[in-house]
Amino acid sequence: MPLISASDYKPWGLFKNAHIQTIYPPLFRKVRNVNYIRERISTPDHDFIDLDWSRIDGDKAVIVLHGLEGHSQRSYVLGMIRALNSRGWDAVAFNFRGCSGQPNRLLRSYHCGATEDLHTVVNHVIDHYRYACISLVGFSVGGNLTLMYLGEKKYTISPLIKCAAAVSVPCDLESSADKLAAPSNILYMKRFLKMFHDKIRVKMRMMPDEIDDANYHSIRTFKDFDERYTAPIHGFSSAEDYWTQCSCKQFLPGIEIPVLLVSARDDPFLGKECYPVEEASNSRHLYFEMPDHGGHVGFVDFRSNGEYWHEKRIAAFVTKNA
């Protein structure tokens, strides 16, 4: 029932091209008037997570999760926080382990199924601040993490979490990995692998006996990388095991609060299995909207007050369901 069959997002001109939608915001979008205060919290395994708060003395809070190799200063995070601040929400950007500008202490990092870290952040916000309600908004990998957390039943979800939203989510990690391995996406893949390599080199200096980058040049795809690094470091038997356990699609039927998922049909990062049409059709809680255009975390909109289309859409949804 909550499958939204018609979307009102209509880009103009060149922005009907998925790659322009994907590339334009990180290169050219500037989001101002978001002022962060950083808070560092401890994790149960003696690591740390850095949170960046943008407070306006609201009685509601939103936790915003960035995408792969992102952080709180990405324009899509800043844009979402600004849109929600303007509607009365305090907001906190959750920087994943190793993504806040300082390497985390342990060999492990973040990954697509690290819901324990999101649970730590949620509990911290609930235990240390008095909010009437909390919402979650996740982008790409952060969206996968959000939807998995809400549906997996591994943790008891606080009744203060009233609703959530997710954008451009690789709901099936294997399908997304295969799509990004295509020749048409080689520039994206090279960029991600370079960012991964930079972090591995940092960890090599911190713990030279635990990790190395020998023959890193032979890694060409996410499968290669996850097989060598992500899976063994985080307790999975293989890349396929990691993808199988951490794809949020299987957990969507377990979601019991209103959730909006927005993914463009032309997203260059998402294979067809990443679009949970059947799951949304059978759900009372998952609202799934598929604009024809938008690329990956794009949805560029020049028509009103600096907000992009998805920011207006999500802000309206979470405010209505708070």
Secondary structure, 3 states (H helix, E strand, C coil): CCEECCCCCCCCHHHHCHHHHHHHHHHHCCCCCCCCEEEEEECCCCCEEEEEEECCCCCEEEEEECCCCCCCCCHHHHHHHHHHHCCCEEEEEEECCCCCCCCCCCCCCCCCCCHHHHHHHHHHHHHHCCCCEEEEEEECHHHHHHHHHHHCCCCCCCCCEEEEEEECCCCCHHHHHHHHCCHHHHHHHHHHHHHHHHHHHHHHHHCCCCCCCCCHHHCCCHHHHHHHHHHHHCCCCCHHHHHHHHCHHHHHHHCCCCEEEECCCCCCCCCHHHCCHHHHHCCCCEEEECCCCCCCCCCCCCCCCCCCHHHHHHHHHHHHHC
